[in-house]
Amino acid sequence: MCIKRVEYKREYIKNGANIVKALHAFSQGVRGFDKSFNIPSISINLGVVCVDDGILKIYCSARAMKNEDLINLANETKSFFELIGCKTSQSNWHKPWLPNIGKFANMVKKEMLKVYGDVSFCTMHAGLESGVLIQRQSKKIEAITIGPTIRFPHSLREECDLDSVDRISLIVERIIDGINTVR
């Protein structure tokens, strides 16, 4: 989303306060909540703010569990930036990814039980990558998101449990071996 073409640094500095005000006014974060899964269902964040070829660009990342919510959020965001004089464009759309516990998910759970002893399914407002992966396949596939233990995500105190990285690697190797054995 482009705010304005910047020809001279003075013009950029002159409008800097208005740009900062617009960024502060933009409501980012969780916009909707799914009570059945007890997780956020709609969110958006300012991803990157940069100057590219003299144009100030603002990139936002939107997520939603339902396609209509994603479309509404995109249109709302477009309207916000257009109201403050921006030229906007939308790209890199991905379909929402709804939880589905199928054959593949149960196979992953079986392998995780061998390593962790006690596991259960949960739904998270993450997994954007799984939705993109599913969307780009020529045939229907199942996906599940697993990963190492992360504490204090998206903060200055973010930590990753390195032992859990080893455990997840082992599980992924076993899943791949199991799939190759079936073929």
N, C-alpha and C positions, 0 to 999 in steps of 0.2 A: 504494500500500500504506500503510495507516494504522497508525501505531504506537499512539497513544493520544489520546483527546480531552483537550485541555489546557484546564482551566477557569481556573486561576490561574497567574500567572507563577512563583510560588514552587514550585508543583508541577512546572512545566516545568524550572525550574532544579534542583530536587531530583532529577529523573529524567534530567537532562542527561548525567551520566556514563554511565548505562546505555545511553542512546541512542547515544552516541559509541562505546561498547564494541561494540554491535550492528553499527554501521556498519563498524567496523574488522574485525569477525569475518566480515562478508559477503565471500565470495570472488568478486571481480570480475575481469574480464579474460578471457583465453583459457582455455577449459575443454576444448577438443578440437582435434585437428589432423588435416588431410587430407593424407596422404602422397602421394597421386596428383597433387594440384595443388600440394603444398608450401606450403599456406596454413592459417591457422586455420579450423576448420570450425564451432566453437561458441564463442560468447563472450557475456558479459553485463556491463553496467556500471550503476552508480548514475548516473542522469541528473540528476534534480532532487530536492533536499530542501527542502521549504517548509512553512510553516504556512498553511493555508487554512481560514478560518472556525473557528479554534480547534483544528484537527486537524493534527498533524504528518504530512505525506505524503512518501513516498519513491517516486520513479518510477524504474524500471529499464528498460533497453533490452536485449532479447535478440536474438541473431542465430544462425542455424544454416543449414547447407547442406541438411539433411534435416528434413522436417516432424516426424518422430518425435523427433529430437534437440531441436527447438524445444519440443515438448510436454513432454519430460522435464525440460528446463531450467526451463520455467515452473513445473512442479509442484514441482521441487526448491526453487526460489526461494520459492514460496508456503509450502512446509513450513518453511523456515528462518524466515521472518518470523512465521508462526503459532506456532512453538515459543517465540518470545520474547514472545508475547502480542499480536501485531498482528492486526488485521482486514485481510484482503487482498481484492483484486479484480484481475482481468486484463482488459485491453482493448487495442484498437488492434492486433489480431493481423495479421500479414502472412505470406504464404506464403514459404518459402525460394526463392531464385533460383539455379538451377544454371546453370553456364556452357553456352552453346550457340552454336557458330559456324555460323550459317546465312547466308542470302542477304543480310540486312540488315547483319550484321557484316562480311561481305566487301565490301559497298558502302562502309561506313565506312572500312575499311582502305584501299580504293582511293583515297578522297579524302585520307586521312591521308598516304599515300605521296607524293602530289603536293606536300604541304607539308613533310613531314619527311624524305622520301627513304628512310628505313629504319624500319619499324615491325613489330611482331609482337604477337600476342595473348598476354595473360597473364591470370591469374585472381587476384582480390584478395578479401579478406574484407571488402570494402566493398560498394557497390552495393545497399544496402538500398533505396534509392529506386527502382531499376529493378524490384526485386521487387514493391514496392507499386504502381508504375505498371502492370506486367503484370497484377497481380491485379485492378485496378479497371477493366479494359477489358471490353467486352461480347463481343469476339471475340479469338481468339488473336493475339498480336503477338510480335515479337522485340524485344529491347532490348540495348543495349550501353552501357557506361559509359566515357566519355572525359572528360578535363578537363585543366586547366593543370598545369604542374609545381609540385608542392608539396614543399618541403623541411622536415624536422623537424616533421611533422604532430602535432597534439595536444600541442604543447609550448610553452613560453614563447618559443622561438626560431622558431616556425613562420613560413615565408616562402612567398610566391607569386611565381613568375616572371611578371612582367607581360607580357613579350613572348609567352610561351606562351599567355596569355589571348587575345591578338590572333590567334594562329595557330588556336586552338581555335574562336574565333568565326568565322573564315574557313571552317574545315572544316564547322561546323554550317550556315552559310549555303549552302555547296555541296551538302550532303546534302539540305537542304530544297528547293533548286532542282532537284536530281536527282529527288526524289520528285514534285515538282510537274510536271516534264517527262514523267514516266512516266504520270501521270494524264491 
